[in-house]
């Protein structure tokens, strides 16, 4: 099952851990100029706190990802059928991490 995690439900330590894990992934793009980890952290945290980005957790893969609220994947999540089994299968396929 896929969950959108309310940022205000996480402790400061848990939030920091989730953000640091996400920004340390290879391929995370921060523009033409590479930013320091602290700058990346501040940008990601600000985006989560201002609501332009949300945390999404996938039970099956046990991964957390950050998506912009206007990301097409999130729009697909909200437009999915009510059938839980079908919805979970579609979502898992959409956010499956690359191997």
N, C-alpha and C positions, 0 to 999 in steps of 0.2 A: 504494500500500500504506500502511496505517496502522501506526504504531509507537508503543508506549509507551516513552518515553525514561527510562532510569534516571538520576535526578538526580545520583547519585554518579559518573556517567560524564562529566559536564560540568565544564569548568574553572570556577573562581569567576567569571571574566569572562564566559564564555558563559552561565552561569546567570543572572547579573545582567542581561545583555542580553535574554534570553528573558523574564524576569519584567518588566523595564521596558517592553518592547514590549507585553506582554499587559495590564498595568495602565494603559497610556496609551490603550488603545482606548476609543472612545466607547461608552457604554452599560455599562461594567463597573460593577456595583453593589456598593457597600460599606456599604449601610444608609442610615438616615435622615440621618445627618450625614456630609458629605463629609470624607474624610481626606486628609492631605497625601500626596504621592507617596512620601515616605520611610516613612510609616506603612503605606501600601498595600504597598510593597515588603517591609517586615518581615513583614507578615501573610501575604503570598503565599509568601515564602521559608520561613517557619515551617510553613505548611501542606504545602509540598512536602517539607520535611525530616522532618516527623513522619508522613508517609505518608497524610495525609487527602486530599491532592490529588496527581494525577499529570500529567505532561506527555505530550501526544499530538501526534505529528507526522504530517502527511498528505503523502506524496510528490507526489501529483497537484497539490494546490493550493500546496504548499510553505509550509504554515502550521503553526504550533505553537499548541496550545490547552492550557488547564489545565482538568481535570475533577476534581470531587470523586469519591472512590472509590465513593461510593454513587450516583453519577449514573446514571440509566437508560440513557444512551448507552453507558457502559462495560459495563453488564450485558448490553446487546445485543451488544456486540463479543465478549464471551466466549461468548455463546450462538449465535453465527453458525455456519453450516454450514462444514465443513472445506474445501469447494471454494473454492480461493483466488480465482478470478475472481469468483464470486458474492459472496464475503465482501468483496472490495475494492470492488465496485460498491455494495453496501449501505452500507458504512462511509463511502465518499466522499459519498454522498447524505445520510447522517445528520449529517455535520459540515461540510457545504458552507457557506462563509461567505456572508453576505447581501451582495447587490450593491447 
